[in-house]
């Protein structure tokens, strides 16, 4: 055991070395220990395209705190790490890189593209894992998984086939969300809505028989090319006589019918709606009910198709302008009205999404959603905070069928083969070589891949060996315990894991979902590239150390709430680490050897019982906070105890015994110091693992090889010294009160003064005489029932009234001179502020906040003048 600690804590000298020690010791590795309760967390797998950002840092700090806490409590813990293949994001990165080489996907084909993709994954995919290690993440790296690895692919195919055979996966033509930039379908959960300024174009469609027009409005005039009807509500008296009549579609001049449908709202606009089944989800449903043609007018990249020669090849927004101009020329444009509305955008690239009809694969959601809703309602899985259940229920109760096919090459390829001879679809867990119906070998696999979230939904059990139900990890660690994630992916991921776990394993995948908020900048803004306000956690770690970053992220953290990243908070956390380090150096300098001095309660002084009792309460409180996922409260209590109670009070009080001649008293102080401090390190370890491990390894400790696998402190009823704790708190209150009053009076510590304490608890304060003399700079301490107040400074605490002779504290002549100068300055300030506030021009023209600030400054100056005048009068009365 190395007894020497450097004079200053330098994280760069410690963190990599300590992390290697943990890895070499296999302390992160889950051992499937019989007879132990398990505690399992599966990491939300970061994308292989990703680099560590503050959201990752927060998410993984919270997970690491929980897993380290449970590991020290004696649980058989598994924190399973891994990464996500991120179909859309990764393919976009690779296509972008190929573009710079002048190469396209079509040039190299699917196999050539996938070779490049796997090479890219090999080069960059592990980057974020190494960054997570820098944060101190104690994942079981021997079990690291990848959503596109062989085991996950086996699970994906198993699920796809099972759902297909149950009729819960089907292929059909439906309206889907299409991203023209990513050129793939995306699910409803992947559409982000943003408010955009737009227009209502009011148009009129003429009747074929020349009897007039129908007026309607649209926000997307370019889709008019695909209109196949106009709809009115069957109960709308205004239009009852025109149902079934024929209109002429402006500029296209196609005949379209007027249909009656309850979908149309009679009190919105004119009560007339154009129906474009290929480009609007509601219109698609109307089209199905009325057997309307479906006319697609846009290409994959949102340009007009060749069927409309005048507009073909135009971008949708360019075509919009041209079509509006032609409508106006034809007399079909009535007016244009400004309109603000929510527009769906791709969550990956921000492009405006196009609803379009397409043949895709879907999961039938209603039968899967119901058990997932009931599991949360019945308490099998709980959300922390509970209010996020509403988000979960909202999505599941209003869910539509999930479009799971993506027009991408990077991902799990859909395990379906089409027979060119008989048209049969063969769905198989293994690669199909012939048609399941006719035996023909003339079959071709579906070119599409599955939505990334399809494989992510299986993460809690596919990573543990499922579908092999006899897999040891699956049997031992599933269901998992806590999922830690942000509120923004409840619809993407949480609900999908829930219904997948219930459907395929018969159990919920986790019993608790701990929701955290976003990490915003110091002004409360979302961190983004466009604002340039992002903070690189690795740069923070390089400057301040991982522990300081972790501590600042945990401090003030409240489940479900956004938090602000404030650089000063990281600096304060670094200062706290230095305080902890200096306390260790002090204790170690006062230890005689490496042996642990056992506690001897019979020898405890009053201050020992006070600190032991306070610490005992701290253990209970911090443990309870962590069990309730109140991590911010736990770290706040630790901070206050370490900085204020232990360092500023107990260490200071101990010094006289450590430096005294009584060996037993000194040894008792050493034993209590070491006991409390080493256990502080244990409580603090989940939050600040590196510095606590480094100090613990340098101090006398028990049999454990490392702090991270030592035992978590527990509440000890024998260490409850409530009466002694209360007595010492009374003594502390006197010391604080005297020190504060002396500071107010500018009395230097070197000037001692008699302290008289009037209290019915006089015996308590007699016990505290030595502390009060040393820490309150008393020349002597006298206790009693009452004292003569004449010529004394009087201070009141909850348990005592304190008197100090004024003459012993102050040189009256010098103090009057000092107070007089301060009063002169204060009166000048008063004249300045009153002058500004009496100036009507200033009051009228200055911003209200500035005027109010001047008023507050004047009020403070007036208070100071009164205090100074009272002090002067008090001194004069004593002279």
Order of alpha helices (4+ residues) and beta strands (2+ residues): alpha-beta-beta-alpha-beta-beta-alpha-alpha-alpha-beta-alpha-beta-beta-beta-beta-beta-beta-beta-beta-alpha-alpha-beta-beta-alpha-beta-alpha-beta-beta-beta-beta-beta-beta-alpha-alpha-alpha-beta-alpha-beta-beta-alpha-alpha-beta-alpha-alpha-alpha-alpha-alpha-alpha-alpha-beta-alpha-alpha-beta-beta-beta-alpha-alpha-alpha-alpha
